[in-house]
């Protein structure tokens, strides 16, 4: 059975690509946000099983949004999807409490990680 997922990315094109990838894995996209503030509000309203989170966004970035979501729900499952340097940002994401960090263009890896959670 698929997971209910909130997609957070400032790029409409990337949100569509991620959504298509998730739907091929039988997951349900319950919401989309283009910045961290909207992500926090939607998380509280929708209570998804998982959040895919971009890092660089206007206003509240992905790390700040993840901190707020995890302060609200310490059991929140967040996967960072970004094109930023994996070695540097992956460590920060895991220290923060994320379940993973992947390049957003590696769709098979995204689905594999989600299925492991």
N, C-alpha and C positions, 0 to 999 in steps of 0.2 A: 504494500500500500504506500502511496506517495506521501510526501510531506507537504504541509502548508508553508509556503515560503514568501517572505517579503524581500523584494529586490531593491537595493539602494545604489543608485549610480546617477551622476549628473548628466550623463549622455543618454539621450533617448534611443539612439541607435544601439548602444551597449545594453540598455535595459531590454530592448527587443531581442537581441542576440541571446542574452542570458535566459530570457523567458522561453525562447524556442528550445534552447538546450534543456532546460528544466522540464518542459512539457514532454519532450521526447523520452524523458526518464519517468514519466507518469506522475510528476509532481504538480501540485496546484499552486499557481502564483496568486496569492490573496491580496497583494498590494504592491505598489511601486512608489518610491520616493526619490526625489532628485537632490535632496540635501539631508544633512544629519538631523536637523530640527524636525523635519517632516517624518524622518525615519523613527525617531523616538516617539512621536505622537501616534504614528500608525502602529508601532509595536504594541503600545499600550491598548489601543483599540482592537487590533486584530489578533493579538496573541499567537503569532505564527510559531510553527515548530522550528523554523530556521530563518536566519537573515543572511543574505549575501550582501556584503558591504564594500563599496569602493572606498578608497582612502582620501583622494584629493577631490574636494567639492567646495563650492563657495559657501560662505557662512560657516556652519559647523562641519568639520571634516569627519571622516569615518572613524578615526580613533576616539574623538570626543563623543560622537554618537554612541559608539560601542560602550564606552565607559558609563554613559547615562543609562543605556539599556541594561547593562550588567548590574548597575546599582539598583535599578528597579526590579530586575529579575536575575538573580545570580545564576540561575540555571539556563539562561538564554544561550542558544546555539548560534554563533556568528562565524561565518566564513568570510575572510577578506578576499576579494577578487580585484586584482590590480595589475597594472603593467609596470609598476615601480620595481626597483632592484629587489629581487626576491630575498637575498641573503640578509640585507639590512632590515627590511620591513617585516619579514616573516618572524624574526625573533621578537620584534616589538609587539606584533599581533598576538603571538603565543603568550608572552608575558602578561599582556592585557587580559587574557582569558579566552581568546578566540579558539575555535575548534580547528582552524586551518588557515592557510594563506596560499592562494594559487594565482597563476597568471590567468586572467579572464578569458584568454583565447584557447585555453586547454580544456575544451568542453568534456572530453571523456574523463579527465581527472576530476573535474567538478562533480560529475555524476557518481564516480567511484567513491569520492570522499563523503558525499551526502549519504550514499547507501551504507557506509560504514558507521554512521552516527546512529 
